[in-house]
Structures are given as C-alpha cells and as structure tokens.
C-alpha cells in the first residue's frame, strides 16, 4: 500500500528542511516497505501511474486506440497521429514509437503506422478485414 505524505514523521534532532524522516508504518525508511520495494509495492506504484501489464501508459494506449478505433486499422501518418493524441510528432517518434515497435504493437509502413494483431488483442478489439490488408504493406524497417 502506498502511503500519503502525512505518514512520515520527522526524526528528533534533524535539521529543519532536510529530507530526513521515517515511515510511520515501519519506522525504518522514508519509503514504505521496510527499506525495500517488493512486487506488491511496485505493482501499486505502476497502477497509480496507469501502467498496464505490457508496460503501456496512458499515451501508449491512446496511440493504439487511435490507430485501431478512429482509423479502423488503416495506415496513419505521424503528423495525423500526433494531432489526434495531442502530442508533438517528435515526442511520439522519439519516446513512444520505439517501445511500441519493439513490443510488436505497431508497424511502420510506407503509408503510415498500423496496429498489429497483438495491439488489437491487447485492447480487446476485433480486427476488421480492412486492417489485415493494411498489414500487407511492406514495413519500412
């Protein structure tokens, strides 16, 4: 369980304003968990930040939802995708796209980005036949 900032108490004799303190729950560390982070604490933290079991965050899922939902699996250009998601093209290309490509969730083609069958399955959507045609375009890389 993650604790609120109010769970920390100051250590007697500590200098004011210095980041010292101990956890009210375990008394040993400023981090809950007795000085270490176990799987449950890590899982709670990832859930708090909206990271799913594949490691996708809110923007990653928005990119996939845009490719699958709004464009029905057809190729989408980078600028169009960036405008639909509300991110800069450089941010998508440098921060989000490499992980999605490595994970096998999107493919870059000469006509644009397309969602792979794995992306459709992750979102729980059924891939239309037209999306399969878009995947037949040879990849750029």
Secondary structure, 3 states (H helix, E strand, C coil): CCCCHHHEECCCCCCCCCCCCEECCCCCCCCCCCCCCCHHHHHHHHHHCCCCCCCCCHHHHHHHHHHHHHCCCCCECHHHHHHHHCCCHHHHHHHHHHHHHHCCCEEEECCEEEECHHHHHHHCCCCCHHHHHHHCCCECC
